[in-house]
């Protein structure tokens, strides 16, 4: 049947099972929005306060649900406002499809009003960027965009559509999307056999888990692997929840703000099995000395990650869930009693600590952990609060931490939490933010109140850019250049002005009752928590240092 391009866009979204999109209308994309109006009973549109909020919301929706997130924007500044969100998704391998519209074909390349080459702009930060000039190409392109976003290592895809292609007509025939199989074609038998041999001969093995294990939904296989191997487990920020945070084998996060137990044990192990991690500099410290005494086995779906940051001894390329299935069937039940006892003793002797008086970031996070259910979704912005959320909240399931790891995007969390809550309406969703991050995209509170999305926004207000200030304290001679935010902004009044109920906490005894009330309310809430400006995140590894050089506040006093 003959349909306009706008009708084809909507029908293709329906083909893909899309029930929610996040966006902001404008002139070039009006034809699609007009068609959305006719299908509002089938596709819910969440109008955000800014296009960046739409891209972060689509990202949060994708991370929390495992589905492809979709965002819409018009040409020019509407499209460029998506760029930060697209880059955030790209760095963390999040499947989103960003649909933008451009000026008509006759106006392309003429510096027309609100024209920008968004496909060119986003080429380095997408798996693929399309420019559709002809309506005949529209349906195949959208279908291909969703396939690319989901296949192998997921990621964002941009589809830019010339306005004429939204109004012209073409023949449309419905297609049922093909099931995308897991990537197993590159799993080499010789590499599997070698990995089994190395693992069986290991005396001090350790498992290091990254975000790829979450994406592959390999939590059950990972648990079985750890039990069979009888080895301690550490993870990255992006790997949280792939292995239960309350498991006795879990020793905490690795890296710059990882636990001493994890950092020292990785430096001591003789075999390190790396599952779905790209060896970020925030994890490895000095790459030349990372796990220097270990044989490193890397399991990843993306061959490009092998040897990129850290040279490994063996790699297995393929879907992580499938690879672990194979390894679990071959390694048998191993025992490393002496090694496990050594690591567990270290875990007992080197716990993370924080001051036990006043309102502190760790205390707030621990209280949230105590009061919320296992399937609560924690979102974060970027900074000290993000690290406290990683250190002191026990993530028991995949997709329960939604955070910007690779790009480190301040202003990400609130929009992402809205997307996560829309995607998982039955789960409690809490966004943790520093005051510096919150003020970047706090306008999305208006989105929460407009659409009645009951997220809880906790602001860790230390009146400074906390993580930057921490570096200035430790490495820049306490020269606090433009990191003090001690101004007259009243976040409670801001929240109330945007239609959201708000609380302010200044005493430790207020934390638990306010959190309980907020969780029970079932409406968007802001909780501003006043904490000390000089509270820091420990342990820490200084930039460029070895993991075994990790230190905490007690070490600084020696």
NORKAVEN-V214394 format. One record per residue. N is the residue number from 1. PHI is phi in whole degrees, 0 to 359 (* if undefined). NEAR is the number of other ideal C-beta (glycine too) atoms within 8 Angstrom. D_LAST is the distance of its C-alpha to the last C-alpha in whole Angstrom. Layout:
N_PHI_NEAR_D_LAST / N_PHI_NEAR_D_LAST
This chain:
1_*_5_78 / 2_276_6_77 / 3_227_10_74 / 4_288_12_72 / 5_302_16_69 / 6_296_12_67 / 7_296_10_69 / 8_295_15_68 / 9_303_15_64 / 10_295_13_64 / 11_296_12_66 / 12_292_12_64 / 13_298_12_61 / 14_296_11_63 / 15_305_11_63 / 16_279_11_60 / 17_79_7_59 / 18_286_10_57 / 19_244_6_58 / 20_216_12_55 / 21_228_14_55 / 22_239_18_52 / 23_187_13_54 / 24_208_12_55 / 25_282_8_59 / 26_189_11_60 / 27_304_7_63 / 28_292_13_63 / 29_256_16_62 / 30_300_10_65 / 31_298_13_67 / 32_291_15_64 / 33_294_10_63 / 34_297_9_67 / 35_286_13_67 / 36_301_12_64 / 37_302_7_66 / 38_284_6_69 / 39_239_10_66 / 40_292_9_64 / 41_278_3_65 / 42_250_6_64 / 43_233_13_61 / 44_278_8_58 / 45_252_11_57 / 46_260_15_54 / 47_279_8_54 / 48_274_15_51 / 49_274_7_50 / 50_202_11_49 / 51_299_14_49 / 52_299_13_46 / 53_298_17_46 / 54_294_19_48 / 55_293_20_47 / 56_292_19_43 / 57_295_19_46 / 58_298_18_48 / 59_296_18_44 / 60_298_18_43 / 61_300_16_46 / 62_294_17_46 / 63_296_12_43 / 64_284_15_43 / 65_258_9_47 / 66_83_6_47 / 67_270_9_50 / 68_279_12_51 / 69_273_17_50 / 70_233_14_52 / 71_229_18_52 / 72_234_16_55 / 73_205_16_55 / 74_276_15_58 / 75_285_17_58 / 76_61_11_56 / 77_296_7_53 / 78_299_16_54 / 79_292_17_53 / 80_292_10_50 / 81_292_12_48 / 82_278_16_48 / 83_301_11_46 / 84_299_12_43 / 85_293_19_43 / 86_295_16_45 / 87_296_11_42 / 88_300_17_40 / 89_295_18_42 / 90_297_15_43 / 91_294_10_39 / 92_253_13_39 / 93_58_11_42 / 94_252_14_44 / 95_280_13_47 / 96_230_18_49 / 97_243_16_52 / 98_260_18_52 / 99_252_14_56 / 100_239_17_57 / 101_238_14_60 / 102_242_15_61 / 103_296_12_64 / 104_295_8_68 / 105_305_8_69 / 106_290_5_71 / 107_255_8_68 / 108_297_12_65 / 109_79_2_64 / 110_244_6_66 / 111_55_3_63 / 112_290_8_64 / 113_303_5_63 / 114_57_13_60 / 115_259_13_60 / 116_209_11_57 / 117_279_6_57 / 118_291_14_54 / 119_296_11_55 / 120_291_7_54 / 121_300_10_51 / 122_268_13_49 / 123_307_8_50 / 124_285_4_47 / 125_240_9_45 / 126_227_13_48 / 127_289_8_49 / 128_196_9_53 / 129_235_12_54 / 130_250_12_58 / 131_239_8_60 / 132_261_13_64 / 133_258_9_67 / 134_238_8_69 / 135_302_14_70 / 136_297_5_71 / 137_270_10_67 / 138_293_16_66 / 139_299_12_66 / 140_301_7_65 / 141_291_11_62 / 142_297_16_61 / 143_298_13_61 / 144_294_10_59 / 145_300_13_56 / 146_293_13_56 / 147_296_11_56 / 148_297_11_54 / 149_301_15_51 / 150_265_9_51 / 151_280_8_52 / 152_59_6_49 / 153_280_8_46 / 154_295_10_47 / 155_176_13_46 / 156_280_15_48 / 157_230_16_51 / 158_250_16_53 / 159_239_13_57 / 160_260_14_58 / 161_239_15_62 / 162_299_15_65 / 163_301_13_66 / 164_298_11_70 / 165_286_15_68 / 166_271_16_68 / 167_254_9_71 / 168_295_10_73 / 169_249_7_75 / 170_207_12_74 / 171_285_5_75 / 172_235_11_73 / 173_228_5_73 / 174_298_6_70 / 175_233_7_68 / 176_271_5_66 / 177_301_10_62 / 178_285_5_62 / 179_290_4_59 / 180_272_6_56 / 181_288_5_56 / 182_292_7_52 / 183_281_11_51 / 184_238_9_52 / 185_292_5_54 / 186_260_8_52 / 187_289_14_50 / 188_265_8_51 / 189_299_6_52 / 190_296_6_51 / 191_289_11_47 / 192_297_14_47 / 193_299_8_48 / 194_294_9_46 / 195_298_13_43 / 196_299_11_44 / 197_298_8_44 / 198_297_13_41 / 199_296_15_40 / 200_292_9_42 / 201_272_6_40 / 202_294_12_37 / 203_254_7_34 / 204_227_10_31 / 205_282_15_33 / 206_213_15_31 / 207_251_15_32 / 208_237_15_31 / 209_248_15_33 / 210_244_14_34 / 211_297_13_36 / 212_300_16_39 / 213_290_17_39 / 214_291_15_40 / 215_299_10_43 / 216_282_12_44 / 217_55_8_44 / 218_255_13_43 / 219_297_13_41 / 220_292_6_43 / 221_295_12_44 / 222_293_16_40 / 223_300_11_39 / 224_298_10_42 / 225_298_13_41 / 226_297_14_37 / 227_291_8_39 / 228_293_11_41 / 229_284_13_38 / 230_57_11_36 / 231_222_14_33 / 232_290_12_30 / 233_233_15_30 / 234_234_17_28 / 235_217_14_29 / 236_263_16_29 / 237_303_12_30 / 238_285_12_33 / 239_272_16_34 / 240_303_14_33 / 241_93_15_35 / 242_294_13_37 / 243_236_17_35 / 244_301_11_35 / 245_289_11_31 / 246_257_6_32 / 247_288_10_33 / 248_297_4_31 / 249_280_11_31 / 250_282_13_29 / 251_244_12_25 / 252_98_12_25 / 253_285_14_25 / 254_259_13_24 / 255_113_14_22 / 256_307_9_20 / 257_239_12_20 / 258_280_15_21 / 259_286_14_19 / 260_298_10_17 / 261_299_12_20 / 262_296_13_22 / 263_295_17_20 / 264_289_13_20 / 265_288_14_23 / 266_297_16_25 / 267_289_13_23 / 268_255_7_24 / 269_295_13_28 / 270_255_9_31 / 271_222_14_33 / 272_243_13_32 / 273_262_14_35 / 274_259_14_35 / 275_243_15_37 / 276_72_18_38 / 277_237_17_35 / 278_259_8_35 / 279_58_12_32 / 280_301_12_30 / 281_298_7_28 / 282_289_7_26 / 283_260_12_26 / 284_273_13_26 / 285_64_16_23 / 286_294_9_24 / 287_296_10_28 / 288_295_5_28 / 289_247_9_25 / 290_291_13_26 / 291_44_10_27 / 292_294_7_28 / 293_260_7_29 / 294_252_11_31 / 295_278_10_35 / 296_256_13_35 / 297_250_16_38 / 298_249_12_38 / 299_247_13_41 / 300_203_16_42 / 301_280_12_45 / 302_253_9_44 / 303_298_8_45 / 304_295_5_44 / 305_279_9_40 / 306_285_10_40 / 307_76_6_38 / 308_289_8_38 / 309_248_8_34 / 310_227_11_33 / 311_287_5_36 / 312_247_11_37 / 313_272_7_39 / 314_205_12_41 / 315_229_12_42 / 316_237_14_44 / 317_262_11_46 / 318_160_13_47 / 319_301_11_47 / 320_297_16_44 / 321_302_11_46 / 322_292_12_48 / 323_297_13_46 / 324_296_15_44 / 325_303_9_48 / 326_295_10_49 / 327_297_13_46 / 328_298_11_46 / 329_281_5_49 / 330_238_8_49 / 331_277_11_45 / 332_72_6_46 / 333_262_5_44 / 334_256_10_41 / 335_226_5_38 / 336_225_13_35 / 337_302_7_34 / 338_296_6_31 / 339_295_11_30 / 340_296_12_30 / 341_296_8_28 / 342_296_8_25 / 343_291_12_25 / 344_293_10_25 / 345_295_8_23 / 346_298_12_20 / 347_300_12_21 / 348_287_7_21 / 349_277_6_18 / 350_237_9_16 / 351_286_6_18 / 352_285_10_17 / 353_227_5_16 / 354_208_8_17 / 355_294_5_18 / 356_261_4_21 / 357_225_4_23 / 358_77_7_25 / 359_272_13_26 / 360_233_11_24 / 361_302_13_24 / 362_302_11_23 / 363_295_12_25 / 364_299_15_28 / 365_296_14_28 / 366_298_10_28 / 367_291_11_31 / 368_300_13_33 / 369_300_10_32 / 370_293_6_34 / 371_267_9_37 / 372_249_9_38 / 373_281_5_40 / 374_299_6_39 / 375_262_7_41 / 376_299_11_40 / 377_259_17_39 / 378_260_13_36 / 379_253_16_36 / 380_218_15_33 / 381_274_17_33 / 382_229_13_30 / 383_143_14_27 / 384_300_15_24 / 385_301_15_26 / 386_297_13_28 / 387_290_11_24 / 388_297_15_24 / 389_296_14_28 / 390_284_12_27 / 391_275_14_24 / 392_247_9_25 / 393_254_13_29 / 394_267_7_31 / 395_272_11_33 / 396_254_9_36 / 397_220_10_39 / 398_296_9_39 / 399_64_12_40 / 400_252_13_38 / 401_241_15_35 / 402_242_14_37 / 403_207_14_35 / 404_273_15_35 / 405_267_12_33 / 406_290_10_34 / 407_275_11_35 / 408_63_7_32 / 409_271_12_35 / 410_294_10_34 / 411_91_13_37 / 412_283_17_38 / 413_295_18_37 / 414_295_21_40 / 415_299_21_43 / 416_297_17_42 / 417_294_17_41 / 418_296_20_45 / 419_296_18_46 / 420_296_17_44 / 421_290_14_46 / 422_297_13_49 / 423_285_13_49 / 424_231_11_48 / 425_296_6_49 / 426_272_3_49 / 427_256_11_45 / 428_287_9_43 / 429_238_15_41 / 430_235_15_38 / 431_254_15_36 / 432_256_15_33 / 433_221_15_32 / 434_278_16_30 / 435_294_13_32 / 436_294_12_32 / 437_292_15_34 / 438_302_14_36 / 439_289_8_38 / 440_290_8_39 / 441_227_13_41 / 442_293_11_41 / 443_297_10_45 / 444_288_14_45 / 445_300_16_45 / 446_296_10_49 / 447_294_17_49 / 448_299_15_48 / 449_286_11_50 / 450_298_8_53 / 451_259_9_53 / 452_55_8_52 / 453_261_11_49 / 454_278_12_47 / 455_264_14_43 / 456_251_13_40 / 457_255_17_38 / 458_257_12_35 / 459_259_13_33 / 460_272_16_29 / 461_266_11_30 / 462_253_13_27 / 463_61_8_29 / 464_214_12_27 / 465_277_10_27 / 466_302_15_24 / 467_291_12_23 / 468_295_9_24 / 469_297_14_22 / 470_301_11_19 / 471_295_9_20 / 472_297_14_20 / 473_293_10_17 / 474_277_8_15 / 475_235_7_17 / 476_234_9_20 / 477_60_4_19 / 478_59_6_19 / 479_269_6_23 / 480_271_9_25 / 481_283_6_28 / 482_59_4_30 / 483_243_10_28 / 484_266_8_29 / 485_245_11_31 / 486_281_5_32 / 487_247_4_36 / 488_261_3_39 / 489_290_7_39 / 490_251_6_40 / 491_289_15_39 / 492_295_11_41 / 493_292_8_44 / 494_300_11_44 / 495_299_13_44 / 496_295_10_47 / 497_295_6_49 / 498_266_11_48 / 499_88_9_50 / 500_239_13_47 / 501_294_10_46 / 502_219_13_42 / 503_231_12_40 / 504_234_9_37 / 505_249_12_34 / 506_236_6_32 / 507_235_6_31 / 508_302_8_29 / 509_290_6_33 / 510_274_10_35 / 511_300_13_33 / 512_294_9_35 / 513_297_8_38 / 514_293_11_38 / 515_298_12_37 / 516_300_9_40 / 517_295_9_43 / 518_296_11_42 / 519_296_10_42 / 520_281_6_46 / 521_295_9_47 / 522_72_4_48 / 523_213_7_48 / 524_297_15_46 / 525_221_14_43 / 526_245_14_40 / 527_239_15_37 / 528_269_12_35 / 529_249_12_31 / 530_275_9_30 / 531_237_12_26 / 532_290_7_23 / 533_293_8_23 / 534_257_6_19 / 535_297_10_19 / 536_235_9_17 / 537_263_11_18 / 538_229_9_15 / 539_293_12_15 / 540_210_12_16 / 541_246_16_17 / 542_297_9_17 / 543_307_6_21 / 544_82_5_22 / 545_272_8_19 / 546_279_10_20 / 547_301_16_19 / 548_289_7_17 / 549_271_9_14 / 550_298_12_14 / 551_220_10_11 / 552_229_11_10 / 553_297_7_9 / 554_295_7_7 / 555_294_7_5 / 556_292_7_6 / 557_276_5_4 / 558_285_4_0
